[in-house]
Amino acid sequence: MPYSSSNNNHNRRGSCDVSREVRAPLLPVLSKMIRSLLPSDFDALLKVINDAAQAYKGVIPNDRWKEPYMSAEELRKEIEAGVRFFGLLEGGHLLGVAGIQALKDTTLIRHAYVLPGCQGKGTGTRLLEYLLGLVETPEILVGTWADATWAIRFYQKHGFRPVSSREKDRLLRTYWNIPERQIETSVVLRTIPSLQ
Ligand SMILES: CC(C)(COP(=O)(O)OP(=O)(O)OC[C@H]1O[C@@H](n2cnc3c(N)ncnc32)[C@H](O)[C@@H]1OP(=O)(O)O)[C@@H](O)C(=O)NCCC(=O)NCCS
């Protein structure tokens, strides 16, 4: 049965703390897996994004924060624009998500979010490594808020390096569809896997 955010047990049952109590090896069915997300995962995907995005509250500029951080309409548009989402699940519960968007001669990593109780435990790394394995272009870009220092550190640990401010503006205008104010308050990091 497709998981829906209307399930009130989501936080409790999907949280990393609870799932640790019932972790494999005794129950291999609860082992973690990454898979492409389906239309039936839409509500759970949106919930992970908005729960994880709470990390931005009070950190990114106030005029860039809204609640929910991403609306269903915005997420739908991202999917229509070609963002393919993957999720890491444990026992059928979505713990983290990340998207990939192939554009012209580059690939963007989009919307990487891990449930708050699960952050810092390797979920983002597993998802990112999985996505990097799908990339067919020489270059991979990721954009995030300049104030999201933890996210910048996360990408730097995986070989991404910040581009110059001028290059950031150019890349965001070329490959992203975001307002000027978001361009001002963002950074872009790049990796070229063949050079790693
Ligand atoms: C950024 C994010 C996707 C990384 O996923 P994650 O599962 O927490 O990351 P991992 O456990 O695989 O990697 C941990 C590394 O990421 C960084 N990190 C990011 N957020 C962290 C957190 N809340 N706790 C600990 N480490 C964090 C650190 O550099 C850490 O490395 P370290 O342990 O050597 O210090 C996740 O923390 C998240 O959803 N954050 C909030 C939303 C966000 O910033 N999204 C990025 C959008 S571009």
Ligand as a Chemical Component Dictionary entry (heavy atoms), coordinates in Angstrom:
data_LIG
# 
_chem_comp.id                   LIG 
_chem_comp.type                 NON-POLYMER 
_chem_comp.pdbx_formal_charge   0 
_chem_comp.three_letter_code    LIG 
# 
loop_
_chem_comp_atom.comp_id 
_chem_comp_atom.atom_id 
_chem_comp_atom.alt_atom_id 
_chem_comp_atom.type_symbol 
_chem_comp_atom.charge 
_chem_comp_atom.model_Cartn_x 
_chem_comp_atom.model_Cartn_y 
_chem_comp_atom.model_Cartn_z 
_chem_comp_atom.pdbx_ordinal 
LIG C1  C1  C 0 22.399 17.849 4.178  1  
LIG C2  C2  C 0 21.799 16.462 4.386  2  
LIG C3  C3  C 0 21.001 16.027 3.168  3  
LIG C4  C4  C 0 22.970 15.470 4.590  4  
LIG O1  O1  O 0 22.439 14.182 4.869  5  
LIG P1  P1  P 0 22.921 13.407 6.195  6  
LIG O2  O2  O 0 22.331 12.061 6.153  7  
LIG O3  O3  O 0 22.644 14.250 7.382  8  
LIG O4  O4  O 0 24.495 13.379 5.957  9  
LIG P2  P2  P 0 25.516 12.170 6.254  10 
LIG O5  O5  O 0 25.240 11.591 7.594  11 
LIG O6  O6  O 0 25.571 11.244 5.117  12 
LIG O7  O7  O 0 26.876 12.965 6.254  13 
LIG C5  C5  C 0 27.222 13.697 7.413  14 
LIG C6  C6  C 0 28.011 14.894 6.998  15 
LIG O8  O8  O 0 27.134 15.882 6.498  16 
LIG C7  C7  C 0 27.271 17.074 7.257  17 
LIG N1  N1  N 0 26.013 17.237 7.992  18 
LIG C8  C8  C 0 24.996 17.863 7.466  19 
LIG N2  N2  N 0 23.979 17.966 8.309  20 
LIG C9  C9  C 0 24.310 17.315 9.425  21 
LIG C10 C10 C 0 23.665 17.058 10.660 22 
LIG N3  N3  N 0 22.434 17.528 10.930 23 
LIG N4  N4  N 0 24.301 16.319 11.567 24 
LIG C11 C11 C 0 25.532 15.883 11.307 25 
LIG N5  N5  N 0 26.195 16.109 10.141 26 
LIG C12 C12 C 0 25.609 16.829 9.226  27 
LIG C13 C13 C 0 28.544 16.958 8.033  28 
LIG O9  O9  O 0 29.598 17.451 7.213  29 
LIG C14 C14 C 0 28.691 15.492 8.229  30 
LIG O10 O10 O 0 30.011 15.112 8.187  31 
LIG P3  P3  P 0 30.803 14.848 9.559  32 
LIG O11 O11 O 0 30.001 13.801 10.282 33 
LIG O12 O12 O 0 32.154 14.366 9.140  34 
LIG O13 O13 O 0 30.814 16.160 10.265 35 
LIG C15 C15 C 0 20.893 16.419 5.652  36 
LIG O14 O14 O 0 21.664 16.728 6.792  37 
LIG C16 C16 C 0 19.700 17.370 5.591  38 
LIG O15 O15 O 0 18.633 17.001 5.121  39 
LIG N6  N6  N 0 19.863 18.612 6.106  40 
LIG C17 C17 C 0 18.778 19.592 6.146  41 
LIG C18 C18 C 0 18.327 20.025 4.758  42 
LIG C19 C19 C 0 19.498 20.411 3.860  43 
LIG O16 O16 O 0 20.376 21.191 4.232  44 
LIG N7  N7  N 0 19.485 19.904 2.635  45 
LIG C20 C20 C 0 20.458 20.222 1.623  46 
LIG C21 C21 C 0 19.723 20.754 0.425  47 
LIG S1  S1  S 0 20.849 21.120 -0.911 48 
# 
loop_
_chem_comp_bond.comp_id 
_chem_comp_bond.atom_id_1 
_chem_comp_bond.atom_id_2 
_chem_comp_bond.value_order 
_chem_comp_bond.pdbx_ordinal 
LIG C1  C2  SING 1  
LIG C2  C3  SING 2  
LIG C2  C4  SING 3  
LIG C2  C15 SING 4  
LIG C4  O1  SING 5  
LIG O1  P1  SING 6  
LIG P1  O2  DOUB 7  
LIG P1  O3  SING 8  
LIG P1  O4  SING 9  
LIG O4  P2  SING 10 
LIG P2  O5  DOUB 11 
LIG P2  O6  SING 12 
LIG P2  O7  SING 13 
LIG O7  C5  SING 14 
LIG C5  C6  SING 15 
LIG C6  O8  SING 16 
LIG C6  C14 SING 17 
LIG O8  C7  SING 18 
LIG C7  N1  SING 19 
LIG C7  C13 SING 20 
LIG N1  C8  SING 21 
LIG N1  C12 SING 22 
LIG C8  N2  DOUB 23 
LIG N2  C9  SING 24 
LIG C9  C10 SING 25 
LIG C9  C12 DOUB 26 
LIG C10 N3  SING 27 
LIG C10 N4  DOUB 28 
LIG N4  C11 SING 29 
LIG C11 N5  DOUB 30 
LIG N5  C12 SING 31 
LIG C13 O9  SING 32 
LIG C13 C14 SING 33 
LIG C14 O10 SING 34 
LIG O10 P3  SING 35 
LIG P3  O11 DOUB 36 
LIG P3  O12 SING 37 
LIG P3  O13 SING 38 
LIG C15 O14 SING 39 
LIG C15 C16 SING 40 
LIG C16 O15 DOUB 41 
LIG C16 N6  SING 42 
LIG N6  C17 SING 43 
LIG C17 C18 SING 44 
LIG C18 C19 SING 45 
LIG C19 O16 DOUB 46 
LIG C19 N7  SING 47 
LIG N7  C20 SING 48 
LIG C20 C21 SING 49 
LIG C21 S1  SING 50 
# 
